[in-house]
Amino acid sequence: MRNLRVFACFVVLTCFLASPSISEASKIIHNVKGYTPTQQGGQTFDALLIGDDGRVLSIGTATSLFSQSPGAKRVDGAGATLIPGLIDSHAHVMGLGEASLQIDLRGTKSLDEALERVKAFAAENPDLAWIRGRGWNQEVWQLGRFPTAAELDKAVADRPVWLSRVDGHAAWANTRALTIASVSAETADPSGGEIIRADDGAPAGVFIDAAEALVARHIPPLSSRERRQAFTNALEIMTSVGITTVHDAGTSPQDWALFNKFAYSGKLTTRIYAMIAGTDDTFDRLARGGPIEGLKDDLLAMRSVKLYADGALGSRGAALNAAYSDKPESKGLLFNTDEELAAKVQKAASRGFQVNIHAIGDRANRQALDIFAGLPDRQSASVLRHRVEHAQIVDPADFERFASLGVIASVQPTHATSDKNMAETRLGPERIKGAYAWRRFLDAGVRIAAGSDFPVELPDPLHGIQAAVARTDLAGEPVGGWYVGEALTLEEAIRAFTLGGAYAAFWEDRVGSLEPGYWADFILLDQDIFAIPATEIGKIKVLETWLAGEQVYDRDKGAE
């Protein structure tokens, strides 16, 4: 059987090589250790032939491709490992760009260290009206509570400060920001949100989920120049870590206009699959012409909608079926009633849009599945490929429901290694067995698409591949892996970050593989990903990133 497959591949390759599309504008990337997932499995090669239209013509041996395409330009890969460009199936593109213009609190090990970083940033940026940033995590600081406005005042008191938690589902304000927002003890908690309060009922300084808007709406928006710079920064960051396609989880009309401007001016270096942010006025504006499957040689698509069922585990906003193990009085927060969320899903699905629901807790995941199950056939997940974003904590009874309904699990492997220090405390020893359970999804027959949720996590997908395979963080902790029974094989993890993401965007016939006819989106790595320990994968660096047969990043030069 294997010999028959080899012969069939030889026939297909010969047909492509004999085609008139091979010209002097074609390229052969040779002297590489190539690997690509395919629709049937996986394939290795040492040379890649790219047509003048930016699509793959063939993969195979350099000797064969040289002899059959003597006019093609030869590009020496210098022995590097070559794999398809990686797809981040859940990210926040403008969030990444904006974060590049703000203070980064990721990695701070204590409250005092964070306050020093805020103070220094404010001193370096005296003209900023608001001091903004993200990345703090009170669990890492081992506070046993949220930080307070009074503590933040010690760093900056004369200007408003607004700092998003690492998961983006809580934010920390100083007293000046609270004053500008007119938030007081009399301010009620909004639906789907919570104001953390002091003993006297006054706002303590942290706002969870929907409550964030009480302060955030007072922050002036970025200028057009700042938005362009933020997007430029995001593109440079993505190409530097090998992301050739990204699913933007919450696109605004302003974002979409900016993406189009870059695409049609030749400046878009990463393909963007956009999820419209909600089903309100934004949806009415962007969905007016129906789903958009591909613009400018598949650089852009917009055929999905992002909705929210709940918040995050770290801030205890994730909606659980039973109480939090470390907070028995709370089960978290559902953002909508079943009827409200169902109406939003039906509105989008009736227009032919894929619906992608953020669901962290097992109660939120069940709510999403129940709503998807109630859709008519033409709006079902089997037709529109509906997704649950994160699918982080799932009741054991619901894994099979994902499969039977055809719902895609859009997961972020680095969430597991970031959350490992607090997740079991939140969930307890039994419920944790249904959390970050990617092996269980695959064994149930569920399709997985992988991403990072940047800027919540770092954007490097190789970090995600390590987390998926080794179940360790970048430091290799814990030794042996965290709940390692839920690990993926390396081939499965690469597929989740390539063809898995492509399928979740209806692009499985054009990106995510290097089979003939696919766009020549690929990356060169400085180490052989198949030859090193799984705990070292996150240290691999991208040497080059190529999009549609053109180099868009060179590590020696930076972004092209």
N, C-alpha and C positions, 0 to 999 in steps of 0.2 A: 504493500500500500504506500509506503514511504517513497519507493522508487517511482511509482505512478505520479505522486504529487510533485516530485522533483522534475519529472519529464514534462508535466503540465506547466509548471512554472517556466521551464526552458522555452516551451512553445510560446507562452505569453510574452516572455521577454524578447524573443526573436521578433515577434510581430511588432512590438513597440519600437525596437531598434531599427526595423526596416521602414518605419513610418517617415513621411516627408517632413515631420515637425522637428527632426534633428537638424540643427544648423550651426553655423559658427557662433551664434549667440547662445548655444547650449553650453552647459557646464558639466564636468565630471568632478565630483568631490571624491578623491581617492586616498589611499593610505589611511584608512580609518577602521576602527572596530565598531561596525554598525549593528544596530539592533532596532527592530520595529515590531510593535504588536501589529497583528493583522486581524482580519475578521475571522480567520480560522485558527489563530494561535499566535506564533511569533516567528521572526525570521532574522537571521544574521547575514551580514554582507560586508564587503570591504570597499565598495565604491557605489556612488549614487549619481545617476544621470538625470539632469534637470533640463527641461525644454525651455525654449525662449519665452514661453508664456508663464514661467514660474511654477510649473507643475512637474511632478516626478514622472519621468519616462520609464526608468528602470532602476533596479538595484541588483547587484551581483558582484562578480569579481572584476577587478580593475583590468585584467588581461582581456576579458571578454568585451568590456565596454570600450576600452581603447581601440580594439581591432574593428569594432563595428560602428564606432563614431569618431573617426580620426579628426574631424574638424572641430570637435567640441573643445572649449577651453578647459584646461586641467588645473584644479585647485588641490594642492597637497594638504591633507589633513594632519600631517606630521604625527600619525599614530594615535591621535586622540579618539576617544569614544564618541560616537555619534548616535543620538537617539532623536525621536520626533520632538519638536517644540512642545513644552509642557503647557497644560491647560489648567488654569485656576478657575474652578467652577463656582466659587462663591467669594467675592471680594468687593471692596468699595474703592473704586478707582480714584474718585475725587477726594475721598477720605485719606487715601495714601498720599496724594499730592498736597492736601492741606496740612497733613501731619508733618510733611517735610518743611513747612514754614512755621511750625510751632515747637514748643518744648516737648521733649520726649522723656517721659518718666519711667519707661520700661527699663527694667534691670535695677531700679533702686531697691536697696535691701532694707531700708528703714524709713520711717516718717521723717526723721531729721535729714537724711540724705536727700529725700525728695524736696523738702523745704529749702535746702541749700541750692538745689538745682533750679528751683523756681526763682529764688532771690537773685541768682547769678544771671538767669535769662532776662529777668526784668531790668536789671542794671545794664545789660548789653543792648537792650531794645527800649530806650527811654521814650521813643515816639509812638509806641503801640498804645492805643486807647484801651484795649483789653489784652490781658495776658492769657493766652490759651494753650492748651496742651492735652496730652492723653498718656495712658499707659500705667497709671498707678494701680496698685493691688494691695489692699490692706491685709490680705491673707499672707502674702510674702513678708510684709512688715511685722506680722504676728501681733497685731494690735488687739485682736479679739473684739473689734468694733470698727465702725467707720471713722475716718478722720473728721475734724470739725472746722468750721469757718474760723473760729478763734485761733486755731493752730495755723491755718493758712495766712491769717493776718500777720503772723510773725515774720513771714517772708515778704509779703506785699500787702500794704494796707491802703495805699493812696489811689490805686487803680483796681478796677474789677478783675478778678481771676476766675477762670472757668476751666476745669480740668476733667476730662472724661476718664472713667475707669478703663482698665485694659480691655474689657469686653464691650465697651460702648453702651452699656445698659445702666450706667449710673454716672453722675457727675458731681464734682466737688467745687463749691463756691466759697469765696471769702465774703466778709461782711459787706464790703463795698458793692459787690455784685448783688447780694440780697437786698440791699437798700435800693439800688437802681430798679430791681424787679418788683419792689414793694411786696415782698413775701414776708408774712408775719405769722404769728400763732393762730390768727383767724383764717388764714388761707387753707382751704380744704384740699385734701388729696384728690387729684383728678382720677377719673376712671382709668384703670390700667397703670397707675403710678402711685408712688409713695414718697412723702417728704419725711426724711429721717428727722426726728425732733429731740430736743433736749427735754429734761424732766418737766420744765414749765410749759411745754407745748410749742415753744418757739423753734423755728427751723434750725437744725444743728449745722447744716452746711452741705449735706449730701442729698441728692434727688435721684430717684430711681424711675427708670423707664418714662412713662408719659409725664411724670412730674418734671422732667428735665426741661420741658418746653416753657415752664413758668419763668425760667431765667434765660434760656437759650434764645427766645424770641426777641430779647433786647440786645443781642449781639449784632453789630452791623455786619452786613454781608461782605464778602470779598469783592474787591473791585474787579473789573474785566481784566486788567493787567495781572492782578494777583491770581485770578482763576486760570489764565493761560499759563502762567508760570507753574502753578500747582500741577496742571495736567502734563506739562512738559516734564516736570520732575517725576511724576508717576510713570510716564512712559519710559524714561531713562532707567528708573529702578526696575521696572518689569523686564525690560530686555536684558538687563545685567544679570538677572537670575533665571533667564531662560524661559520666561512666560511669553508665548506667542499668541495665545488666546486667553481672554479673561471674561468671566461672566460678572457683569456689574450689578450688584444686588441692591438696586434702588436708584434708578436713573431719573433725574428731573428733566424738565424741558430745557433748562439752561445747559445741563450736562450734554443732552442729546445734540443740541445745536453746536456745542463746542466739539464734540466727537466728529460730527459731520464736517465742520470747518477744517479740522486736521486731516480727515480722510481725503477730502477733495482737493487739498493743497499738497498732498503727498507727504504729510508729516506724521501720519498714524502708523506706528511701528508695532502695534499689538492689535490683533483682531478683538473686537468687543461685541459680546452678546449681551444686550441690555435687557434688564428687568425693569419695567415701569414701576415707579414707587407708588404703590397703592392703587385704589380704584376710584379716587375722588376726582377733583378737577384736573389733576395731572394726567390721569388716565384718559379723561374725556378729550384732552388736548392732543396727547401723543398717539392715542389709538384711533383717531378719527379716520385714518385711511386703512385700518386693519393691520394685521401682523406684517412685519417686514422681515423677509427671510434672508436677504443678503444684498448689500450695497457695495459698490466700488470693489469688485473682485472679492466679495465675501469679507471685507474689512469690518462691516457693521451689520448687525441684525437686531431687531427689536420685536420679539414675538412672545414675550413672557411678562408676568406681573409678580411683584414681590409683596407679600402680605405677612403680617405678624400674628402669631397666636399667643406668644408669651415673651418673657424676658430671658434673663441669663441665670445660670446656676450660682455663680460667684456672689451676685447681689441678692440671691434668694428670690429672684423674680420669675424663675422657671416654674411653670404650673405643674404640680405633682398630684397624683391620685391620692396619696397619703401625705401626712405632715412631714416636714423636714426633720431628719433625725436630730439635728442640732438646734432646731427651733420648733418645738412641738405645737406652738400656737399658729404656725403658718404653713400653708400649702402653696405659696407663691401666687402669681397673678395671671389670670387669663385676660387678654386684651379685649376680647369681644365675647358676647354670648354666642351660642351655637347658631342662632338665627342671624345675628349680625354678620358673622364670618361667612356663613353659607351664602348670604346675599352678595357679598363681595366676590366670592369665588364664582358664583353663577353669572354675575355681571361680566367678569373677564372671560370665562370659558364660553359663554354664549357668543362672544365676538371672535372666538377661535384662538384665544391666547392661553398659553401654558400658564399655570398658576403654581408659584413656588412659595410655600408657607414656612416661615421661620417657626420652628417648634423645638424647644430644648427638653422640657419636662415630659414625662410619660402621659400626663393629662392632656397637654397640648398636642402631642403626637396623635393621641387617640381622637381628639377633636378634629384634627386635620383629616385623618383617615375616614372618620364617620362622614364628614362633609364630602370628600371625594367619592365615597361609596354611594352617596345619594344623587350623584349627577347622572343625567341621561347618557346613553351610549355615545352619542356624537360629541359629548363634552367630557368623556371619561378620561382617566389617566392612560388607558391603553391607546387612546387616539391622540391626546394632547400632551402626553408625557408629563403629567403633573409631578411636582417634586416636593419633598419635605426638606427644607434647609436645616441642617445640623443633625436632625434625627438622633439626638444625643442620648436621651434616656427613654428606652422603649420597654413597655410591659412585655413579658415573654409571650403573651397571647397575640401580640400585634405584629411580630416579625413576619409571620405567614400572611397577614393581611396586606403588608406592603407588596409582597409578591403577587398575591391573587388579584390585587387591584391594579398592578402595573405601576405603582408609585415609585419613583426614583428616590434613593437616599443620597442626598448631597451632603457629604461629611467632610470634616476638617481634622485630619489626623493629629495635628499639633495641639488641638484643643485637649486631647487626652493627656499629653505629656505636660501641658501647662496646668491642667486642672487636677493632676494626680495627688497633689498635696492637700486638696480640700474636698474632692468629690465624694470620697467614701464617708467623710465626716458629715456631709450634707445628706447622703443617701442611705447610709448603713450598709452592712456586709451582704445583705441579700439583694437589695435593689441595684447595687452597683454592678451586678452580673449582667444587667440588661443595658448598661451604659457603655458608650464608645465601642459597641459590639459589632465591628465590621465583619469579622469571620462569620458571625451568626447571620448577618444579612446575606452574605454570599452563599452560605450553605442553604439558606431558605430560598435562593433563586432571585434575590433582589438585585437590581442594577445599582451600582455605586458610581457616583461622580465625586472626585476629590478636589478640595481647595484649601484655602488658608484662612479666609475671613479677614485678610489684611485690611486696615492696619491694626486690627485686634491682635493678630499674630504677625510675625515677620513674614514678608512675602515670598521668601525662597521656597519653591516647591520641593527641593531636595531635602529640606528639613522635614517636610510632610512625608516624603517617602521613607525617611529613616524612622519617623514616628510610627508609620503604618507597619513597617517590617520588623523593627527591633522593639517597638513600644518603649523607647527611651527618649529622653531629652538630648540636647546637643552635648551635654557633659557625660552621656552614657548612663544616666541614672533613671530608674533604679537598675542595679546590676541584674542582668537576666531578663529585664523587661517588666512592665506593669500590666498585670493580667494578660500575659503573653499568649494565652490561648486564643485571644481575639486578633492576633497579628495576621497580616497578609503575607503572601510570598512576594518576592521582589517583582516578579512578572505581573502579579495581580496589582501591586501598588502602581507600577508604571502604567498599566492599562487604565487604572482609575484616574490618573492624571493625564491621560491622553484620549483614548477612544471612549472611555467612560464619560469624560466631560464633553466630548464631541457628540455622543448620543444624546446627552442631556440638553444639547443646543440644536438638535436636528441636523447636525453637521457631520455625522459619522461617515458620510461618503466623500468628504473633502478635507478634513483635518483630523489629526490624532494618529495617523499612520503615514508611512512612507511607501505605501503601495502605489503602483502606477496609476496616474490620474489624480492623486491627491496633491494639494498644495505642498511645495517643498519648504515646509516650516520645520526647522531642525536646529539642534544645538550641539556644540562640541564641548566635551568635558575634560578636565585636566587629570581625571583618574578613571579607571575602568570600574564602573559601578557594579559589575558582576564579579569583580575579583577582590574586593575589599570587605572587611567585616561590616555588617549592617549598621553597627554603631558608629561607623565612620562616614556614612553616606552624606550626612549633613555638612561635612567639611569639604565636599567636592565643590569646585568652582567652575563656573561656566566660562569657557574661553571665547566662544563666538555664538551669536544667535543670528539665525537666518529666517527671513520671512518671504515666502513666495520666490525663493531662489536668490534673494538679495541679502547681503549681510547688513544687519541693523545694529549689531553690537560686536565690538572687538575688545577683549579685556585689556589689551595693550594700549588701546586708544580711547576707550570709553564708548558711549553711544555714537553711532554714525550720524 
